[in-house]
Amino acid sequence: MSRVARRVLPYLRAHRGALLWALVQVLLLGVCELLKPWPLKVIIDSVLGGHPLPWGLAAGWSPSSVLVAACAALVLVYALLAALTVLNNYTTIGIGQRMVNDLRGSLYGHLHRLSLAFHSRAAAGDLLYRVTADTLALQTLTMNCFFPAVSALVFLVGMSVIMFRLDAGLTLLALAVCPALFLAIARLNGRIMRAAGHMRASESQVYAHVQRSMSAVRVIQAFTREDDEHRRFMALSGQSLAAGLRLYMLQTLSSGVVSVVIACGTAALVWVGARHVLDGTLSVGSLVIFVSYLASLYAPINSMFQTYGLAQSSVVGVQRVFEVLDVERDLVDGRREFPAGGARGEVVYEDVSFEYTAGRPVLQAVTLRVAPGQKVAVVGATGAGKSTLLSLLPRFYDPTAGRVLVDSIDVRDYRMASLRRQIAIVPQPALVFPTTLAENIAFGRPGARREEIVEAARLARIDAMIAGLPAGYETVVGEQGVTLSEGEKQRLTIARAILRDSPILILDEPTSSLDSETEALLMQGLERLTAGRTTFIIAHRLSTVRKADLIVVLRQGQIVEQGAFDDLIAQGGMFASLYRLQTGSRSGVTLRAP
């Protein structure tokens, strides 16, 4: 709890002005709570019992005047208490929500800065739950834990002072129940915290399963696995609900134990207080106000203990957020910036090796030199390491050994933002966002002019399709681009790369989803795009590699051949075998190792 409190403190300190105002409200609320029973005491003792007015008020008031004043004071206190409660709730909820927003911003930004290696290990649904649900636990800690605890403490101290003035012995008897409460709650808190952790982990699994199944709904329907997926979901949902029921039962049990202990203390105190009235050491009005305070005394004590139980549950959620925030960035940002004119485009791989899992190399001692403006095709069987090789260039990963240089500088020395601005990527599969076509194309250059967007679409051979839509470039694309064909999505991502206008270009199978006619037209646009740029093309279709300046052939993470198209064919090696295999079958067959 103390570790979490230290981590939460900076988020609370950021709103110290509002926090101070909330604490002032808490003090005023405590004063109003303390004043609540006093009008009734005045009525019982001064109006009905004939005793002098309390607090040294001037004599000479008629009983009817005192009664009217006491009743008016009673209404005023309750009205003020209601207004302060509304104001305090608004203030504390606002503080909690702003803190949640700050924490979410920290977590979301941190997730975007973690490497793809982290995201390949983490479940997207679990991360979604941490960003949306676990962060709300911070608001619970502030609104339902911190401020109620402060309010209860203020109330408890004020009432204890007043009750000691009324009857010290009865006050000590009232407070004697506190050790028993501490003992009862301490035995349950550990179980509550473990149950809270299990419940949140179970709910996270439900989120992860829903995310995976929704993203794969087409495959699920194609293989008629709907019933199986439904059974898995119901099993996970049942486990989550059972974990939640166990937590709620433990919290209810804790509340019941506290209530029983409080009831025992109340019974003992009422019995002793009644005897004091009978022997004349305590007035009836004082007994009434004492009993009223008694009920209010145990309420903050109970609230503090219940708050602690709720805090234990909330702490688990906050801890899950800080678990991710504590993940160190395995890609340390550099400090160098590219010149204003951008990169020249020279790329060198020096004895580069890479492993996703220790002991299982994906790339082994790769050495490659690419001159500025060269067009390089990377060829090989599926799993040969083509995408991994090019993922090292924008620093999605760092090499396990060796280094990658751009313009004779290790890419690890550059600021990642500066490095990635020099690179435009056409990924595979094509990634499309659920926004307008214009915004999709301009994703890499949000401030691009409309004519630049249209020109990029024209070069990508998608402008005619867009022009035929009723809303044109303002047409909203469906989630994951479901309203577009695979070829249209591919051309949209190519238009995005064209508009990016970076000196280095990575094309991951740019024509894999296109028919031969569209491919031929697109290649003309790509020739204009790649002119003067250092271009890497991951190619399975040989039509995209014929005009490459350099063809690199990978097998099992190693470069086995490299050279121009005609030279590699003449050598009769692996590339020649792949070429014969493909040209001997129908166009578009994926390259396979011989």
Buried (B, 14 or more C-beta within 10 A) or exposed (E): EEEBBEBBEEBBEBBEEBBEBBBEBBEBBBBBBBBBBBBBBBBBBBBEEEBEBEEEEEEEBEEEEBBEBBBEBBEEBBEBBEEBEEBBBEBBBBBBBBBBBBBBEBBEEBBEEBBEBBBEEBBEBBBBBBBEBBBBBBBBBBBBBBBBBBBBBBBBEBBBEBBBEBBEEBBEBBBEBBEBBEEBBEEBBEBBBBBBBBBBBBBBBBBBBBBBBEEBEEEBEEEEBEEEBEEEBEEBBEBBBEBBEBBEEBBEEBBEBBEEBBEEBBEBBBEBBEEBBEEEEBBBBBBBBBBBBBEBBBBBBBBBBBBBBBBBBBBBBBBBBBEBBEBEEEBEBBEEEBEEEBBBBBBBBBEBBBBBEEEEBBBBBBEBEBBBBBBBBBBBBEBBBBBBBBBBBBBBBBBBBBBBBBBEBBBBBBBBEBBBBBBBBBBBBBBBEBEBBBBBBBBBBEEBEEEBBBBBBBBBBBBEBBEEEEEBBEBEBEEBBEBBEEBBBBBBBBBBBBBBBBBBBBBBBBBBBBEEEBBEBBBEBBEEBBEEBBBBBBBBBBBBBBBBBBBBBBBBBBBBBBBEBEEBBEEEBBBBBBBEBBEEEEEBBEBEBE
